[in-house]
C-alpha cells in the first residue's frame, strides 16, 4: 500500500520494491504493537473468553490457520485477529456453550465495531496536518 502511494506520488520508480526504510519501519511498528498489546489479547482469549486446554488451543489454531490460508489463496481480505478470536470461541463452545464467557466475547465484538469509525476519525484528524507537511 505504501509502495503504491509512493509510486503514485512520484517518489519511487514503478517496478521497484519497497524501500528499506519502509520495511524496517513496518517491522518495528508490528513488533512494538505485538510487544505492547499482544500479551493482553492472548490473555483475554486464552483465559477470559475460554479457559483453553492444549487440545482446544490446537484445534483453534489449526482452524484459524486454515481459514486464513484459504482466504488468502482466494484473495479475500480478513482480520487474523477476528478469525483467531472466532476459532477460540468455537473451540470453547464445543465443550458446552456456557464454557464461553459471552459477555467478554460481546465486549470484543463491540470493540471491533467501534474500530472502523474510530480509525476513520483519527485518519480524518491527521489528514490535514500530514497534507500540510507534504
C-alpha positions as CSV (number, residue, x, y, z in Angstrom):
1,X,0.0,0.0,0.0
2,X,2.7,2.4,1.0
3,X,4.7,1.5,-2.1
4,X,1.7,2.2,-4.3
5,X,1.3,5.6,-2.7
6,X,5.0,6.4,-3.2
7,X,4.9,5.3,-6.8
8,X,1.7,7.3,-7.5
9,X,3.1,10.4,-5.8
10,X,6.3,10.1,-7.9
11,X,8.7,9.3,-5.1
12,X,9.5,5.8,-6.2
13,X,10.1,4.2,-9.6
14,X,7.5,1.8,-10.9
15,X,8.6,-1.8,-10.8
16,X,10.8,-1.4,-7.7
17,X,10.2,-3.0,-4.4
18,X,9.6,-1.2,-1.1
19,X,12.5,0.9,0.2
20,X,14.4,-0.4,3.2
21,X,13.1,2.3,5.5
22,X,9.6,1.2,4.7
23,X,10.3,-2.4,5.6
24,X,12.2,-1.5,8.8
25,X,9.5,0.9,9.9
26,X,6.7,-1.6,9.3
27,X,8.6,-4.3,11.1
28,X,9.3,-2.1,14.1
29,X,5.6,-1.0,14.2
30,X,4.4,-4.6,14.1
31,X,6.9,-5.7,16.7
32,X,6.1,-2.8,19.1
33,X,2.4,-3.3,18.7
34,X,2.7,-7.0,19.5
35,X,5.0,-6.3,22.4
36,X,2.8,-3.6,23.9
37,X,-0.7,-5.1,23.4
38,X,-0.3,-8.7,22.1
39,X,0.0,-10.3,25.5
40,X,-3.3,-8.7,26.6
41,X,-5.1,-10.2,23.6
42,X,-3.6,-13.6,24.2
43,X,-4.5,-13.4,27.9
44,X,-8.1,-12.3,27.1
45,X,-8.6,-15.1,24.5
46,X,-6.9,-17.8,26.5
47,X,-8.2,-17.1,29.9
48,X,-11.1,-14.6,30.0
49,X,-13.2,-15.8,27.0
50,X,-12.5,-19.5,27.5
51,X,-10.2,-21.5,29.7
52,X,-8.2,-23.1,27.0
53,X,-6.7,-26.5,27.3
54,X,-4.0,-27.7,24.9
55,X,-6.3,-29.7,22.7
56,X,-8.7,-26.8,22.3
57,X,-5.9,-24.4,21.7
58,X,-4.5,-26.7,19.0
59,X,-7.9,-27.0,17.3
60,X,-8.4,-23.2,17.4
61,X,-5.0,-22.5,15.9
62,X,-5.3,-25.1,13.2
63,X,-8.8,-24.0,12.2
64,X,-7.8,-20.3,12.3
65,X,-4.7,-21.0,10.2
66,X,-6.6,-23.0,7.6
67,X,-9.2,-20.2,7.4
68,X,-6.6,-17.5,7.0
69,X,-4.6,-19.6,4.4
70,X,-7.7,-20.4,2.4
71,X,-9.0,-16.8,2.4
72,X,-5.5,-15.5,1.4
73,X,-5.3,-18.0,-1.5
74,X,-8.8,-17.0,-2.7
75,X,-7.9,-13.3,-2.4
76,X,-10.4,-12.4,0.4
77,X,-9.3,-9.8,2.9
78,X,-9.9,-10.7,6.5
79,X,-8.7,-9.8,10.0
80,X,-6.5,-12.5,11.5
81,X,-7.5,-11.3,15.0
82,X,-11.1,-11.8,14.2
83,X,-10.5,-15.3,12.8
84,X,-8.5,-16.5,15.7
85,X,-11.0,-15.0,18.2
86,X,-13.8,-16.8,16.4
87,X,-11.8,-20.0,16.4
88,X,-11.1,-19.7,20.2
89,X,-14.8,-19.1,20.8
90,X,-15.8,-22.0,18.6
91,X,-13.3,-24.4,20.3
92,X,-14.6,-23.4,23.7
93,X,-18.2,-23.8,22.6
94,X,-17.5,-27.4,21.7
95,X,-17.2,-28.3,25.4
96,X,-20.5,-26.6,26.1
97,X,-22.0,-23.2,25.2
98,X,-21.6,-22.0,28.8
99,X,-17.9,-22.6,28.7
100,X,-17.6,-19.4,26.6
101,X,-17.9,-16.2,28.6
102,X,-20.3,-14.5,26.1
103,X,-20.1,-11.1,28.0
104,X,-16.4,-10.9,27.3
105,X,-17.0,-12.0,23.7
106,X,-19.6,-9.3,23.3
107,X,-17.1,-6.7,24.5
108,X,-14.7,-7.9,21.9
109,X,-17.3,-7.6,19.1
110,X,-18.2,-4.1,20.4
111,X,-14.6,-3.1,20.2
112,X,-14.4,-4.5,16.6
113,X,-17.4,-2.4,15.6
114,X,-16.0,0.8,17.1
115,X,-12.6,0.3,15.5
116,X,-13.8,1.3,12.0
117,X,-15.4,4.6,12.9
118,X,-12.7,5.4,15.4
119,X,-9.9,4.8,12.8
120,X,-11.9,6.9,10.3
121,X,-12.0,9.8,12.8
122,X,-8.3,9.5,13.5
123,X,-7.4,9.4,9.8
124,X,-9.6,12.4,9.2
125,X,-8.0,14.3,12.0
126,X,-4.5,13.5,10.8
127,X,-5.2,14.1,7.1
128,X,-4.8,17.9,7.1
129,X,-1.6,18.1,9.2
130,X,0.1,15.4,7.1
131,X,-1.2,17.1,3.9
132,X,0.3,20.4,5.1
133,X,3.7,18.8,5.7
134,X,3.9,17.0,2.4
